[in-house]
């Protein structure tokens, strides 16, 4: 079976307008062939649900940087999903991240113990968040429906911040905290998640979200056989799903260099045969990549 894994911002969605209009032809082509389009994003479940409604998608999606997988109920036959999946209508959910309440407690503890000026999205009302970020109120409300991650502002020394969270991490059982500086209009925003340790994965090659992608692809494979996956991304976090795709495509972007350099580091000289740099950025490039891949694989599709 064929499948497409994609990030959103800077890939399927235009980074300025948030539009997928330039990718409509490829989206329609995937729909005609009933090829699953799996979204992987830092966005919340509420945000991805809203986008899936616009795109008329009824496939699984992976939210909050791989912290949870949502599979529509009745999507897979009985026996495909094991005990790790919890039924929460209208989905089966596999949660790999710390609950939001735990992350909020950790943030508060760091703020108090180290006297750091940390303001999380959970400290604001939706109206305040909309005013601060310039997004519509309805979108701000969806952004605030966080379940496994928190975004917060901090403009001090990054080393101090990381040391403070490292002390909190030492108190956790089978979880690892991950901090990432976000590429937002203000460079002082950070993204906090808490991940279950993957004991089978060496720490040096562990990427947040990788386990979520692996679990979902395994479900598809046990249901429909070998998976031929096209992965499309444009930033370093997208490595979590690109590593599992048969065809790995990087779209040009201001931050694509970090992804390409890491791919070379992991893949060595042969990376040029495993990875492809697209000709165009954003949804225009996404559209071209998907249509080319469909043309190449249509003849070999079961």
Order of alpha helices (4+ residues) and beta strands (2+ residues): beta-alpha-beta-alpha-beta-beta-beta-beta-alpha-beta-alpha-alpha-beta-alpha-beta-beta-alpha-beta-alpha-beta-alpha-alpha-beta-alpha
